[in-house]
Amino acid sequence: MAAIVHAATLLAIVLLFARLASSIPLATLAAILVVVAYNWSPSCGP
């Protein structure tokens, strides 16, 4: 049940904020992706 609620919440966020997210530069999104991947790595992250 939690997975269904999570998926529905993510879908609602994507649908509601897609126009706002399209104004974010791709370089900023790439930087966020790099930081998240770095922190997710077990050998490099905190």
N, C-alpha and C positions, 0 to 999 in steps of 0.2 A: 504494500500500500504506500509506503514511504517513497518508493521509486516512482510510482505514478504521480504522486503529488509533486515530487521534485521535477519530473519531466514537464508537467503542466505549468509549473511556476517558471521554468526556464523558457518554455514556449511563449508564455505571456510576456516575459521580459523582452525576449527577442522581437516579438511582434510589436510591442509598445514602443521600444526604444531603438528600432532599426534605423529610423530616419536620423535620430540623434547620433547614433554610432557611425553613420556614414560620413559624418563631418570630422571624425577623428583621423588624423593623418596615419598612413600605413606604417611610417617609421616609428610612431609612438606605440602602435599595437605590436610591432616587432620587438621593440625594447621591453615591453611588458612580458611578451612571450619568453624572451631570453632570461629575464629575471625570475620568472616562475619556474622555468626549466632548471635554472641554476639552483634555486632553493629546493626544488624537488629531488635533485640528485643526492643520493645518500652520502657520497664522498665529498661533495663540495658545499652543500648547504649547512645551515646552522643546526 
